[in-house]
Amino acid sequence: MRTPYDIIIKPLVTEKSMEDMAERKYTFEVDKKANKSEVKKAIEEIFGVKIEKVSTMNVKGKEKRMGRFVGRRKDWKKAIVKLTEDSKPIEFFEGM
């Protein structure tokens, strides 16, 4: 059995994700095998918020070079969660 902390890997802090916070949307890197309902349950349990909608997408790892050697970064999964109007904001992002 996976815990909520196994499903949510880390929050993503980018310019776009910071702009989305005004619309009550928060972005996280999540476990590749997690589905939308698992992500919703995990975030609600960890942060104590109510979630209206979860969008997930698989992100391909970029190809990177070092001289003549070519490698790839790992593939990962991104989740964008939208909070309900009556939910409190996630405090983790508030100080940024």
Buried (B, 14 or more C-beta within 10 A) or exposed (E): EEEBEBBBBEBBEEEEBEEBBEEBBBBBBBBEEBEBEBBBBBBBBBBEBEBEEBEBEEEEEEEEEEEEEEEEEEEBBBBBBBBEEEBEEBEEBEEE
